[in-house]
């Protein structure tokens, strides 16, 4: 607790994903007061073609998405 999932289109290197996960862990520690030893972060990579499904399932019209993307069309990112 807590567990954070990064869902992204394939492209970032494993090192970039690891650095992002480490930074997210530090931010959760700082802002929520959760010890880093209790924080886990995973990454799931998707193809561009799969992204529309991810967007529709996890982002579109979801009240728990606290930071909304600046696009509403996952095919064109506009």
mmCIF file of the N, C-alpha and C atoms, coordinates in Angstrom:
data_MODEL
# 
_entry.id   MODEL 
# 
loop_
_atom_site.group_PDB 
_atom_site.id 
_atom_site.type_symbol 
_atom_site.label_atom_id 
_atom_site.label_alt_id 
_atom_site.label_comp_id 
_atom_site.label_asym_id 
_atom_site.label_entity_id 
_atom_site.label_seq_id 
_atom_site.pdbx_PDB_ins_code 
_atom_site.Cartn_x 
_atom_site.Cartn_y 
_atom_site.Cartn_z 
_atom_site.occupancy 
_atom_site.B_iso_or_equiv 
_atom_site.pdbx_formal_charge 
_atom_site.auth_seq_id 
_atom_site.auth_comp_id 
_atom_site.auth_asym_id 
_atom_site.auth_atom_id 
_atom_site.pdbx_PDB_model_num 
ATOM 1   N N  . UNK A 1 1  ? 0.825   -1.183 0.000   1.00 0.00 ? 1  UNK A N  1 
ATOM 2   C CA . UNK A 1 1  ? 0.000   0.000  0.000   1.00 0.00 ? 1  UNK A CA 1 
ATOM 3   C C  . UNK A 1 1  ? 0.856   1.227  0.000   1.00 0.00 ? 1  UNK A C  1 
ATOM 4   N N  . UNK A 1 2  ? 0.666   2.139  -0.826  1.00 0.00 ? 2  UNK A N  1 
ATOM 5   C CA . UNK A 1 2  ? -0.145  2.080  -2.034  1.00 0.00 ? 2  UNK A CA 1 
ATOM 6   C C  . UNK A 1 2  ? 0.622   1.449  -3.198  1.00 0.00 ? 2  UNK A C  1 
ATOM 7   N N  . UNK A 1 3  ? -0.139  1.008  -4.195  1.00 0.00 ? 3  UNK A N  1 
ATOM 8   C CA . UNK A 1 3  ? 0.452   0.497  -5.428  1.00 0.00 ? 3  UNK A CA 1 
ATOM 9   C C  . UNK A 1 3  ? 0.007   1.410  -6.560  1.00 0.00 ? 3  UNK A C  1 
ATOM 10  N N  . UNK A 1 4  ? 0.956   1.897  -7.330  1.00 0.00 ? 4  UNK A N  1 
ATOM 11  C CA . UNK A 1 4  ? 0.686   2.811  -8.438  1.00 0.00 ? 4  UNK A CA 1 
ATOM 12  C C  . UNK A 1 4  ? 1.037   2.094  -9.738  1.00 0.00 ? 4  UNK A C  1 
ATOM 13  N N  . UNK A 1 5  ? 0.186   2.264  -10.742 1.00 0.00 ? 5  UNK A N  1 
ATOM 14  C CA . UNK A 1 5  ? 0.428   1.647  -12.045 1.00 0.00 ? 5  UNK A CA 1 
ATOM 15  C C  . UNK A 1 5  ? 0.612   2.747  -13.092 1.00 0.00 ? 5  UNK A C  1 
ATOM 16  N N  . UNK A 1 6  ? 1.714   2.680  -13.814 1.00 0.00 ? 6  UNK A N  1 
ATOM 17  C CA . UNK A 1 6  ? 1.957   3.571  -14.941 1.00 0.00 ? 6  UNK A CA 1 
ATOM 18  C C  . UNK A 1 6  ? 1.522   2.822  -16.190 1.00 0.00 ? 6  UNK A C  1 
ATOM 19  N N  . UNK A 1 7  ? 0.513   3.327  -16.868 1.00 0.00 ? 7  UNK A N  1 
ATOM 20  C CA . UNK A 1 7  ? 0.084   2.756  -18.141 1.00 0.00 ? 7  UNK A CA 1 
ATOM 21  C C  . UNK A 1 7  ? 0.569   3.702  -19.221 1.00 0.00 ? 7  UNK A C  1 
ATOM 22  N N  . UNK A 1 8  ? 1.312   3.190  -20.189 1.00 0.00 ? 8  UNK A N  1 
ATOM 23  C CA . UNK A 1 8  ? 1.916   4.048  -21.198 1.00 0.00 ? 8  UNK A CA 1 
ATOM 24  C C  . UNK A 1 8  ? 1.998   3.345  -22.544 1.00 0.00 ? 8  UNK A C  1 
ATOM 25  N N  . UNK A 1 9  ? 2.029   4.141  -23.585 1.00 0.00 ? 9  UNK A N  1 
ATOM 26  C CA . UNK A 1 9  ? 2.316   3.589  -24.904 1.00 0.00 ? 9  UNK A CA 1 
ATOM 27  C C  . UNK A 1 9  ? 3.788   3.202  -24.903 1.00 0.00 ? 9  UNK A C  1 
ATOM 28  N N  . UNK A 1 10 ? 4.102   2.075  -25.496 1.00 0.00 ? 10 UNK A N  1 
ATOM 29  C CA . UNK A 1 10 ? 5.487   1.594  -25.551 1.00 0.00 ? 10 UNK A CA 1 
ATOM 30  C C  . UNK A 1 10 ? 6.399   2.659  -26.128 1.00 0.00 ? 10 UNK A C  1 
ATOM 31  N N  . UNK A 1 11 ? 7.586   2.714  -25.601 1.00 0.00 ? 11 UNK A N  1 
ATOM 32  C CA . UNK A 1 11 ? 8.554   3.692  -26.097 1.00 0.00 ? 11 UNK A CA 1 
ATOM 33  C C  . UNK A 1 11 ? 9.614   4.034  -25.067 1.00 0.00 ? 11 UNK A C  1 
ATOM 34  N N  . UNK A 1 12 ? 9.202   4.367  -23.827 1.00 0.00 ? 12 UNK A N  1 
ATOM 35  C CA . UNK A 1 12 ? 10.228  4.683  -22.835 1.00 0.00 ? 12 UNK A CA 1 
ATOM 36  C C  . UNK A 1 12 ? 11.117  3.464  -22.575 1.00 0.00 ? 12 UNK A C  1 
ATOM 37  N N  . UNK A 1 13 ? 12.389  3.719  -22.326 1.00 0.00 ? 13 UNK A N  1 
ATOM 38  C CA . UNK A 1 13 ? 13.307  2.627  -21.996 1.00 0.00 ? 13 UNK A CA 1 
ATOM 39  C C  . UNK A 1 13 ? 12.991  2.102  -20.600 1.00 0.00 ? 13 UNK A C  1 
ATOM 40  N N  . UNK A 1 14 ? 13.510  0.933  -20.305 1.00 0.00 ? 14 UNK A N  1 
ATOM 41  C CA . UNK A 1 14 ? 13.322  0.362  -18.962 1.00 0.00 ? 14 UNK A CA 1 
ATOM 42  C C  . UNK A 1 14 ? 13.909  1.303  -17.910 1.00 0.00 ? 14 UNK A C  1 
ATOM 43  N N  . UNK A 1 15 ? 15.041  1.933  -18.248 1.00 0.00 ? 15 UNK A N  1 
ATOM 44  C CA . UNK A 1 15 ? 15.663  2.871  -17.313 1.00 0.00 ? 15 UNK A CA 1 
ATOM 45  C C  . UNK A 1 15 ? 14.764  4.082  -17.075 1.00 0.00 ? 15 UNK A C  1 
ATOM 46  N N  . UNK A 1 16 ? 14.159  4.615  -18.127 1.00 0.00 ? 16 UNK A N  1 
ATOM 47  C CA . UNK A 1 16 ? 13.248  5.753  -17.973 1.00 0.00 ? 16 UNK A CA 1 
ATOM 48  C C  . UNK A 1 16 ? 12.052  5.371  -17.116 1.00 0.00 ? 16 UNK A C  1 
ATOM 49  N N  . UNK A 1 17 ? 11.500  4.191  -17.343 1.00 0.00 ? 17 UNK A N  1 
ATOM 50  C CA . UNK A 1 17 ? 10.363  3.735  -16.539 1.00 0.00 ? 17 UNK A CA 1 
ATOM 51  C C  . UNK A 1 17 ? 10.766  3.562  -15.077 1.00 0.00 ? 17 UNK A C  1 
ATOM 52  N N  . UNK A 1 18 ? 11.953  3.008  -14.855 1.00 0.00 ? 18 UNK A N  1 
ATOM 53  C CA . UNK A 1 18 ? 12.436  2.822  -13.477 1.00 0.00 ? 18 UNK A CA 1 
ATOM 54  C C  . UNK A 1 18 ? 12.634  4.170  -12.790 1.00 0.00 ? 18 UNK A C  1 
ATOM 55  N N  . UNK A 1 19 ? 13.217  5.138  -13.497 1.00 0.00 ? 19 UNK A N  1 
ATOM 56  C CA . UNK A 1 19 ? 13.411  6.470  -12.918 1.00 0.00 ? 19 UNK A CA 1 
ATOM 57  C C  . UNK A 1 19 ? 12.074  7.127  -12.600 1.00 0.00 ? 19 UNK A C  1 
ATOM 58  N N  . UNK A 1 20 ? 11.111  7.004  -13.501 1.00 0.00 ? 20 UNK A N  1 
ATOM 59  C CA . UNK A 1 20 ? 9.783   7.571  -13.248 1.00 0.00 ? 20 UNK A CA 1 
ATOM 60  C C  . UNK A 1 20 ? 9.155   6.912  -12.023 1.00 0.00 ? 20 UNK A C  1 
ATOM 61  N N  . UNK A 1 21 ? 9.262   5.595  -11.930 1.00 0.00 ? 21 UNK A N  1 
ATOM 62  C CA . UNK A 1 21 ? 8.692   4.870  -10.792 1.00 0.00 ? 21 UNK A CA 1 
ATOM 63  C C  . UNK A 1 21 ? 9.343   5.310  -9.481  1.00 0.00 ? 21 UNK A C  1 
ATOM 64  N N  . UNK A 1 22 ? 10.653  5.476  -9.494  1.00 0.00 ? 22 UNK A N  1 
ATOM 65  C CA . UNK A 1 22 ? 11.357  5.917  -8.284  1.00 0.00 ? 22 UNK A CA 1 
ATOM 66  C C  . UNK A 1 22 ? 10.921  7.322  -7.873  1.00 0.00 ? 22 UNK A C  1 
ATOM 67  N N  . UNK A 1 23 ? 10.764  8.217  -8.854  1.00 0.00 ? 23 UNK A N  1 
ATOM 68  C CA . UNK A 1 23 ? 10.328  9.584  -8.548  1.00 0.00 ? 23 UNK A CA 1 
ATOM 69  C C  . UNK A 1 23 ? 8.891   9.588  -8.016  1.00 0.00 ? 23 UNK A C  1 
ATOM 70  N N  . UNK A 1 24 ? 8.041   8.795  -8.613  1.00 0.00 ? 24 UNK A N  1 
ATOM 71  C CA . UNK A 1 24 ? 6.650   8.690  -8.128  1.00 0.00 ? 24 UNK A CA 1 
ATOM 72  C C  . UNK A 1 24 ? 6.639   8.196  -6.690  1.00 0.00 ? 24 UNK A C  1 
ATOM 73  N N  . UNK A 1 25 ? 7.460   7.201  -6.396  1.00 0.00 ? 25 UNK A N  1 
ATOM 74  C CA . UNK A 1 25 ? 7.536   6.673  -5.037  1.00 0.00 ? 25 UNK A CA 1 
ATOM 75  C C  . UNK A 1 25 ? 7.957   7.760  -4.046  1.00 0.00 ? 25 UNK A C  1 
ATOM 76  N N  . UNK A 1 26 ? 8.944   8.563  -4.434  1.00 0.00 ? 26 UNK A N  1 
ATOM 77  C CA . UNK A 1 26 ? 9.408   9.652  -3.561  1.00 0.00 ? 26 UNK A CA 1 
ATOM 78  C C  . UNK A 1 26 ? 8.306   10.698 -3.344  1.00 0.00 ? 26 UNK A C  1 
ATOM 79  N N  . UNK A 1 27 ? 7.574   11.020 -4.394  1.00 0.00 ? 27 UNK A N  1 
ATOM 80  C CA . UNK A 1 27 ? 6.494   12.009 -4.282  1.00 0.00 ? 27 UNK A CA 1 
ATOM 81  C C  . UNK A 1 27 ? 5.375   11.488 -3.388  1.00 0.00 ? 27 UNK A C  1 
ATOM 82  N N  . UNK A 1 28 ? 5.018   10.220 -3.546  1.00 0.00 ? 28 UNK A N  1 
ATOM 83  C CA . UNK A 1 28 ? 3.975   9.638  -2.690  1.00 0.00 ? 28 UNK A CA 1 
ATOM 84  C C  . UNK A 1 28 ? 4.439   9.641  -1.238  1.00 0.00 ? 28 UNK A C  1 
ATOM 85  N N  . UNK A 1 29 ? 5.693   9.334  -1.025  1.00 0.00 ? 29 UNK A N  1 
ATOM 86  C CA . UNK A 1 29 ? 6.255   9.386  0.327   1.00 0.00 ? 29 UNK A CA 1 
ATOM 87  C C  . UNK A 1 29 ? 6.141   10.782 0.908   1.00 0.00 ? 29 UNK A C  1 
ATOM 88  N N  . UNK A 1 30 ? 6.532   11.770 0.121   1.00 0.00 ? 30 UNK A N  1 
ATOM 89  C CA . UNK A 1 30 ? 6.545   13.154 0.603   1.00 0.00 ? 30 UNK A CA 1 
ATOM 90  C C  . UNK A 1 30 ? 5.139   13.713 0.809   1.00 0.00 ? 30 UNK A C  1 
ATOM 91  N N  . UNK A 1 31 ? 4.242   13.502 -0.141  1.00 0.00 ? 31 UNK A N  1 
ATOM 92  C CA . UNK A 1 31 ? 2.930   14.140 -0.078  1.00 0.00 ? 31 UNK A CA 1 
ATOM 93  C C  . UNK A 1 31 ? 1.910   13.372 0.754   1.00 0.00 ? 31 UNK A C  1 
ATOM 94  N N  . UNK A 1 32 ? 2.056   12.055 0.804   1.00 0.00 ? 32 UNK A N  1 
ATOM 95  C CA . UNK A 1 32 ? 1.074   11.249 1.539   1.00 0.00 ? 32 UNK A CA 1 
ATOM 96  C C  . UNK A 1 32 ? 1.625   10.680 2.839   1.00 0.00 ? 32 UNK A C  1 
ATOM 97  N N  . UNK A 1 33 ? 2.923   10.852 3.050   1.00 0.00 ? 33 UNK A N  1 
ATOM 98  C CA . UNK A 1 33 ? 3.532   10.383 4.282   1.00 0.00 ? 33 UNK A CA 1 
ATOM 99  C C  . UNK A 1 33 ? 3.643   8.867  4.379   1.00 0.00 ? 33 UNK A C  1 
ATOM 100 N N  . UNK A 1 34 ? 3.634   8.204  3.240   1.00 0.00 ? 34 UNK A N  1 
ATOM 101 C CA . UNK A 1 34 ? 3.755   6.739  3.238   1.00 0.00 ? 34 UNK A CA 1 
ATOM 102 C C  . UNK A 1 34 ? 5.226   6.372  3.111   1.00 0.00 ? 34 UNK A C  1 
ATOM 103 N N  . UNK A 1 35 ? 5.739   5.533  3.991   1.00 0.00 ? 35 UNK A N  1 
ATOM 104 C CA . UNK A 1 35 ? 7.135   5.112  3.883   1.00 0.00 ? 35 UNK A CA 1 
ATOM 105 C C  . UNK A 1 35 ? 7.388   4.421  2.539   1.00 0.00 ? 35 UNK A C  1 
ATOM 106 N N  . UNK A 1 36 ? 8.528   4.736  1.924   1.00 0.00 ? 36 UNK A N  1 
ATOM 107 C CA . UNK A 1 36 ? 8.833   4.169  0.618   1.00 0.00 ? 36 UNK A CA 1 
ATOM 108 C C  . UNK A 1 36 ? 8.864   2.642  0.634   1.00 0.00 ? 36 UNK A C  1 
ATOM 109 N N  . UNK A 1 37 ? 9.162   2.050  1.772   1.00 0.00 ? 37 UNK A N  1 
ATOM 110 C CA . UNK A 1 37 ? 9.206   0.580  1.809   1.00 0.00 ? 37 UNK A CA 1 
ATOM 111 C C  . UNK A 1 37 ? 7.816   -0.037 1.621   1.00 0.00 ? 37 UNK A C  1 
ATOM 112 N N  . UNK A 1 38 ? 6.768   0.763  1.731   1.00 0.00 ? 38 UNK A N  1 
ATOM 113 C CA . UNK A 1 38 ? 5.403   0.265  1.530   1.00 0.00 ? 38 UNK A CA 1 
ATOM 114 C C  . UNK A 1 38 ? 4.835   0.615  0.150   1.00 0.00 ? 38 UNK A C  1 
ATOM 115 N N  . UNK A 1 39 ? 5.587   1.347  -0.650  1.00 0.00 ? 39 UNK A N  1 
ATOM 116 C CA . UNK A 1 39 ? 5.100   1.835  -1.942  1.00 0.00 ? 39 UNK A CA 1 
ATOM 117 C C  . UNK A 1 39 ? 5.635   0.932  -3.053  1.00 0.00 ? 39 UNK A C  1 
ATOM 118 N N  . UNK A 1 40 ? 4.740   0.534  -3.954  1.00 0.00 ? 40 UNK A N  1 
ATOM 119 C CA . UNK A 1 40 ? 5.174   -0.206 -5.134  1.00 0.00 ? 40 UNK A CA 1 
ATOM 120 C C  . UNK A 1 40 ? 4.634   0.499  -6.377  1.00 0.00 ? 40 UNK A C  1 
ATOM 121 N N  . UNK A 1 41 ? 5.415   0.423  -7.444  1.00 0.00 ? 41 UNK A N  1 
ATOM 122 C CA . UNK A 1 41 ? 5.046   1.065  -8.702  1.00 0.00 ? 41 UNK A CA 1 
ATOM 123 C C  . UNK A 1 41 ? 5.349   0.080  -9.827  1.00 0.00 ? 41 UNK A C  1 
ATOM 124 N N  . UNK A 1 42 ? 4.364   -0.149 -10.685 1.00 0.00 ? 42 UNK A N  1 
ATOM 125 C CA . UNK A 1 42 ? 4.590   -1.010 -11.839 1.00 0.00 ? 42 UNK A CA 1 
ATOM 126 C C  . UNK A 1 42 ? 4.314   -0.234 -13.114 1.00 0.00 ? 42 UNK A C  1 
ATOM 127 N N  . UNK A 1 43 ? 4.758   -0.784 -14.244 1.00 0.00 ? 43 UNK A N  1 
ATOM 128 C CA . UNK A 1 43 ? 4.526   -0.149 -15.538 1.00 0.00 ? 43 UNK A CA 1 
ATOM 129 C C  . UNK A 1 43 ? 3.935   -1.175 -16.490 1.00 0.00 ? 43 UNK A C  1 
ATOM 130 N N  . UNK A 1 44 ? 2.951   -0.726 -17.234 1.00 0.00 ? 44 UNK A N  1 
ATOM 131 C CA . UNK A 1 44 ? 2.323   -1.555 -18.254 1.00 0.00 ? 44 UNK A CA 1 
ATOM 132 C C  . UNK A 1 44 ? 2.441   -0.806 -19.571 1.00 0.00 ? 44 UNK A C  1 
ATOM 133 N N  . UNK A 1 45 ? 3.004   -1.461 -20.567 1.00 0.00 ? 45 UNK A N  1 
ATOM 134 C CA . UNK A 1 45 ? 3.196   -0.825 -21.861 1.00 0.00 ? 45 UNK A CA 1 
ATOM 135 C C  . UNK A 1 45 ? 2.187   -1.373 -22.871 1.00 0.00 ? 45 UNK A C  1 
ATOM 136 N N  . UNK A 1 46 ? 1.677   -0.478 -23.697 1.00 0.00 ? 46 UNK A N  1 
ATOM 137 C CA . UNK A 1 46 ? 0.666   -0.820 -24.697 1.00 0.00 ? 46 UNK A CA 1 
ATOM 138 C C  . UNK A 1 46 ? 1.093   -0.273 -26.048 1.00 0.00 ? 46 UNK A C  1 
ATOM 139 N N  . UNK A 1 47 ? 0.612   -0.917 -27.094 1.00 0.00 ? 47 UNK A N  1 
ATOM 140 C CA . UNK A 1 47 ? 0.859   -0.394 -28.437 1.00 0.00 ? 47 UNK A CA 1 
ATOM 141 C C  . UNK A 1 47 ? -0.062  0.800  -28.668 1.00 0.00 ? 47 UNK A C  1 
ATOM 142 N N  . UNK A 1 48 ? 0.263   1.582  -29.678 1.00 0.00 ? 48 UNK A N  1 
ATOM 143 C CA . UNK A 1 48 ? -0.584  2.721  -30.033 1.00 0.00 ? 48 UNK A CA 1 
ATOM 144 C C  . UNK A 1 48 ? -2.004  2.240  -30.324 1.00 0.00 ? 48 UNK A C  1 
ATOM 145 N N  . UNK A 1 49 ? -2.116  1.104  -31.024 1.00 0.00 ? 49 UNK A N  1 
ATOM 146 C CA . UNK A 1 49 ? -3.435  0.564  -31.379 1.00 0.00 ? 49 UNK A CA 1 
ATOM 147 C C  . UNK A 1 49 ? -4.233  0.150  -30.143 1.00 0.00 ? 49 UNK A C  1 
ATOM 148 N N  . UNK A 1 50 ? -3.568  -0.277 -29.093 1.00 0.00 ? 50 UNK A N  1 
ATOM 149 C CA . UNK A 1 50 ? -4.241  -0.697 -27.860 1.00 0.00 ? 50 UNK A CA 1 
ATOM 150 C C  . UNK A 1 50 ? -4.665  0.474  -26.986 1.00 0.00 ? 50 UNK A C  1 
ATOM 151 N N  . UNK A 1 51 ? -4.066  1.657  -27.221 1.00 0.00 ? 51 UNK A N  1 
ATOM 152 C CA . UNK A 1 51 ? -4.257  2.774  -26.298 1.00 0.00 ? 51 UNK A CA 1 
ATOM 153 C C  . UNK A 1 51 ? -5.708  3.226  -26.178 1.00 0.00 ? 51 UNK A C  1 
ATOM 154 N N  . UNK A 1 52 ? -6.457  3.191  -27.266 1.00 0.00 ? 52 UNK A N  1 
ATOM 155 C CA . UNK A 1 52 ? -7.860  3.612  -27.205 1.00 0.00 ? 52 UNK A CA 1 
ATOM 156 C C  . UNK A 1 52 ? -8.619  2.783  -26.170 1.00 0.00 ? 52 UNK A C  1 
ATOM 157 N N  . UNK A 1 53 ? -8.368  1.485  -26.127 1.00 0.00 ? 53 UNK A N  1 
ATOM 158 C CA . UNK A 1 53 ? -9.015  0.622  -25.140 1.00 0.00 ? 53 UNK A CA 1 
ATOM 159 C C  . UNK A 1 53 ? -8.611  0.975  -23.717 1.00 0.00 ? 53 UNK A C  1 
ATOM 160 N N  . UNK A 1 54 ? -7.326  1.274  -23.516 1.00 0.00 ? 54 UNK A N  1 
ATOM 161 C CA . UNK A 1 54 ? -6.844  1.679  -22.190 1.00 0.00 ? 54 UNK A CA 1 
ATOM 162 C C  . UNK A 1 54 ? -7.520  2.978  -21.777 1.00 0.00 ? 54 UNK A C  1 
ATOM 163 N N  . UNK A 1 55 ? -7.533  3.947  -22.687 1.00 0.00 ? 55 UNK A N  1 
ATOM 164 C CA . UNK A 1 55 ? -8.161  5.243  -22.406 1.00 0.00 ? 55 UNK A CA 1 
ATOM 165 C C  . UNK A 1 55 ? -9.636  5.065  -22.046 1.00 0.00 ? 55 UNK A C  1 
ATOM 166 N N  . UNK A 1 56 ? -10.345 4.297  -22.857 1.00 0.00 ? 56 UNK A N  1 
ATOM 167 C CA . UNK A 1 56 ? -11.780 4.106  -22.615 1.00 0.00 ? 56 UNK A CA 1 
ATOM 168 C C  . UNK A 1 56 ? -12.063 3.373  -21.308 1.00 0.00 ? 56 UNK A C  1 
ATOM 169 N N  . UNK A 1 57 ? -11.212 2.420  -20.954 1.00 0.00 ? 57 UNK A N  1 
ATOM 170 C CA . UNK A 1 57 ? -11.446 1.643  -19.732 1.00 0.00 ? 57 UNK A CA 1 
ATOM 171 C C  . UNK A 1 57 ? -11.000 2.362  -18.458 1.00 0.00 ? 57 UNK A C  1 
ATOM 172 N N  . UNK A 1 58 ? -9.880  3.063  -18.524 1.00 0.00 ? 58 UNK A N  1 
ATOM 173 C CA . UNK A 1 58 ? -9.290  3.601  -17.296 1.00 0.00 ? 58 UNK A CA 1 
ATOM 174 C C  . UNK A 1 58 ? -9.347  5.118  -17.144 1.00 0.00 ? 58 UNK A C  1 
ATOM 175 N N  . UNK A 1 59 ? -9.636  5.847  -18.223 1.00 0.00 ? 59 UNK A N  1 
ATOM 176 C CA . UNK A 1 59 ? -9.558  7.307  -18.157 1.00 0.00 ? 59 UNK A CA 1 
ATOM 177 C C  . UNK A 1 59 ? -10.891 7.982  -18.454 1.00 0.00 ? 59 UNK A C  1 
ATOM 178 N N  . UNK A 1 60 ? -11.453 7.680  -19.596 1.00 0.00 ? 60 UNK A N  1 
ATOM 179 C CA . UNK A 1 60 ? -12.657 8.366  -20.080 1.00 0.00 ? 60 UNK A CA 1 
ATOM 180 C C  . UNK A 1 60 ? -13.800 8.267  -19.075 1.00 0.00 ? 60 UNK A C  1 
ATOM 181 N N  . UNK A 1 61 ? -14.322 9.421  -18.692 1.00 0.00 ? 61 UNK A N  1 
ATOM 182 C CA . UNK A 1 61 ? -15.477 9.526  -17.803 1.00 0.00 ? 61 UNK A CA 1 
ATOM 183 C C  . UNK A 1 61 ? -15.270 8.905  -16.414 1.00 0.00 ? 61 UNK A C  1 
ATOM 184 N N  . UNK A 1 62 ? -14.027 8.704  -16.008 1.00 0.00 ? 62 UNK A N  1 
ATOM 185 C CA . UNK A 1 62 ? -13.751 8.127  -14.689 1.00 0.00 ? 62 UNK A CA 1 
ATOM 186 C C  . UNK A 1 62 ? -13.580 9.242  -13.664 1.00 0.00 ? 62 UNK A C  1 
ATOM 187 N N  . UNK A 1 63 ? -14.312 9.170  -12.582 1.00 0.00 ? 63 UNK A N  1 
ATOM 188 C CA . UNK A 1 63 ? -14.227 10.195 -11.547 1.00 0.00 ? 63 UNK A CA 1 
ATOM 189 C C  . UNK A 1 63 ? -12.971 10.054 -10.687 1.00 0.00 ? 63 UNK A C  1 
ATOM 190 N N  . UNK A 1 64 ? -12.326 8.900  -10.730 1.00 0.00 ? 64 UNK A N  1 
ATOM 191 C CA . UNK A 1 64 ? -11.124 8.706  -9.921  1.00 0.00 ? 64 UNK A CA 1 
ATOM 192 C C  . UNK A 1 64 ? -9.847  9.153  -10.632 1.00 0.00 ? 64 UNK A C  1 
ATOM 193 N N  . UNK A 1 65 ? -9.950  9.617  -11.879 1.00 0.00 ? 65 UNK A N  1 
ATOM 194 C CA . UNK A 1 65 ? -8.781  10.146 -12.583 1.00 0.00 ? 65 UNK A CA 1 
ATOM 195 C C  . UNK A 1 65 ? -8.600  11.591 -12.110 1.00 0.00 ? 65 UNK A C  1 
ATOM 196 N N  . UNK A 1 66 ? -7.589  11.819 -11.318 1.00 0.00 ? 66 UNK A N  1 
ATOM 197 C CA . UNK A 1 66 ? -7.395  13.108 -10.669 1.00 0.00 ? 66 UNK A CA 1 
ATOM 198 C C  . UNK A 1 66 ? -6.674  14.125 -11.550 1.00 0.00 ? 66 UNK A C  1 
ATOM 199 N N  . UNK A 1 67 ? -5.898  13.651 -12.505 1.00 0.00 ? 67 UNK A N  1 
ATOM 200 C CA . UNK A 1 67 ? -5.250  14.519 -13.483 1.00 0.00 ? 67 UNK A CA 1 
ATOM 201 C C  . UNK A 1 67 ? -5.705  14.027 -14.851 1.00 0.00 ? 67 UNK A C  1 
ATOM 202 N N  . UNK A 1 68 ? -6.517  14.829 -15.492 1.00 0.00 ? 68 UNK A N  1 
ATOM 203 C CA . UNK A 1 68 ? -7.078  14.453 -16.793 1.00 0.00 ? 68 UNK A CA 1 
ATOM 204 C C  . UNK A 1 68 ? -6.091  14.819 -17.906 1.00 0.00 ? 68 UNK A C  1 
ATOM 205 N N  . UNK A 1 69 ? -6.030  14.007 -18.974 1.00 0.00 ? 69 UNK A N  1 
ATOM 206 C CA . UNK A 1 69 ? -5.156  14.355 -20.089 1.00 0.00 ? 69 UNK A CA 1 
ATOM 207 C C  . UNK A 1 69 ? -5.723  15.538 -20.866 1.00 0.00 ? 69 UNK A C  1 
ATOM 208 N N  . UNK A 1 70 ? -4.892  16.164 -21.646 1.00 0.00 ? 70 UNK A N  1 
ATOM 209 C CA . UNK A 1 70 ? -5.306  17.319 -22.437 1.00 0.00 ? 70 UNK A CA 1 
ATOM 210 C C  . UNK A 1 70 ? -5.897  16.933 -23.781 1.00 0.00 ? 70 UNK A C  1 
ATOM 211 N N  . UNK A 1 71 ? -6.343  15.707 -23.924 1.00 0.00 ? 71 UNK A N  1 
ATOM 212 C CA . UNK A 1 71 ? -6.985  15.256 -25.151 1.00 0.00 ? 71 UNK A CA 1 
ATOM 213 C C  . UNK A 1 71 ? -8.239  14.461 -24.796 1.00 0.00 ? 71 UNK A C  1 
ATOM 214 N N  . UNK A 1 72 ? -9.142  14.358 -25.741 1.00 0.00 ? 72 UNK A N  1 
ATOM 215 C CA . UNK A 1 72 ? -10.342 13.546 -25.546 1.00 0.00 ? 72 UNK A CA 1 
ATOM 216 C C  . UNK A 1 72 ? -10.470 12.463 -26.617 1.00 0.00 ? 72 UNK A C  1 
ATOM 217 N N  . UNK A 1 73 ? -9.596  12.506 -27.623 1.00 0.00 ? 73 UNK A N  1 
ATOM 218 C CA . UNK A 1 73 ? -9.607  11.496 -28.677 1.00 0.00 ? 73 UNK A CA 1 
ATOM 219 C C  . UNK A 1 73 ? -8.304  10.705 -28.612 1.00 0.00 ? 73 UNK A C  1 
ATOM 220 N N  . UNK A 1 74 ? -8.361  9.467  -28.102 1.00 0.00 ? 74 UNK A N  1 
ATOM 221 C CA . UNK A 1 74 ? -7.133  8.689  -27.945 1.00 0.00 ? 74 UNK A CA 1 
ATOM 222 C C  . UNK A 1 74 ? -6.522  8.211  -29.259 1.00 0.00 ? 74 UNK A C  1 
ATOM 223 N N  . UNK A 1 75 ? -7.203  8.425  -30.375 1.00 0.00 ? 75 UNK A N  1 
ATOM 224 C CA . UNK A 1 75 ? -6.641  8.047  -31.681 1.00 0.00 ? 75 UNK A CA 1 
ATOM 225 C C  . UNK A 1 75 ? -5.728  9.137  -32.215 1.00 0.00 ? 75 UNK A C  1 
ATOM 226 N N  . UNK A 1 76 ? -6.091  10.401 -31.952 1.00 0.00 ? 76 UNK A N  1 
ATOM 227 C CA . UNK A 1 76 ? -5.313  11.521 -32.492 1.00 0.00 ? 76 UNK A CA 1 
ATOM 228 C C  . UNK A 1 76 ? -4.627  12.352 -31.409 1.00 0.00 ? 76 UNK A C  1 
ATOM 229 N N  . UNK A 1 77 ? -4.981  12.094 -30.148 1.00 0.00 ? 77 UNK A N  1 
ATOM 230 C CA . UNK A 1 77 ? -4.472  12.860 -29.008 1.00 0.00 ? 77 UNK A CA 1 
ATOM 231 C C  . UNK A 1 77 ? -4.840  14.334 -29.095 1.00 0.00 ? 77 UNK A C  1 
ATOM 232 N N  . UNK A 1 78 ? -6.012  14.582 -29.650 1.00 0.00 ? 78 UNK A N  1 
ATOM 233 C CA . UNK A 1 78 ? -6.529  15.957 -29.706 1.00 0.00 ? 78 UNK A CA 1 
ATOM 234 C C  . UNK A 1 78 ? -7.788  16.058 -28.871 1.00 0.00 ? 78 UNK A C  1 
# 
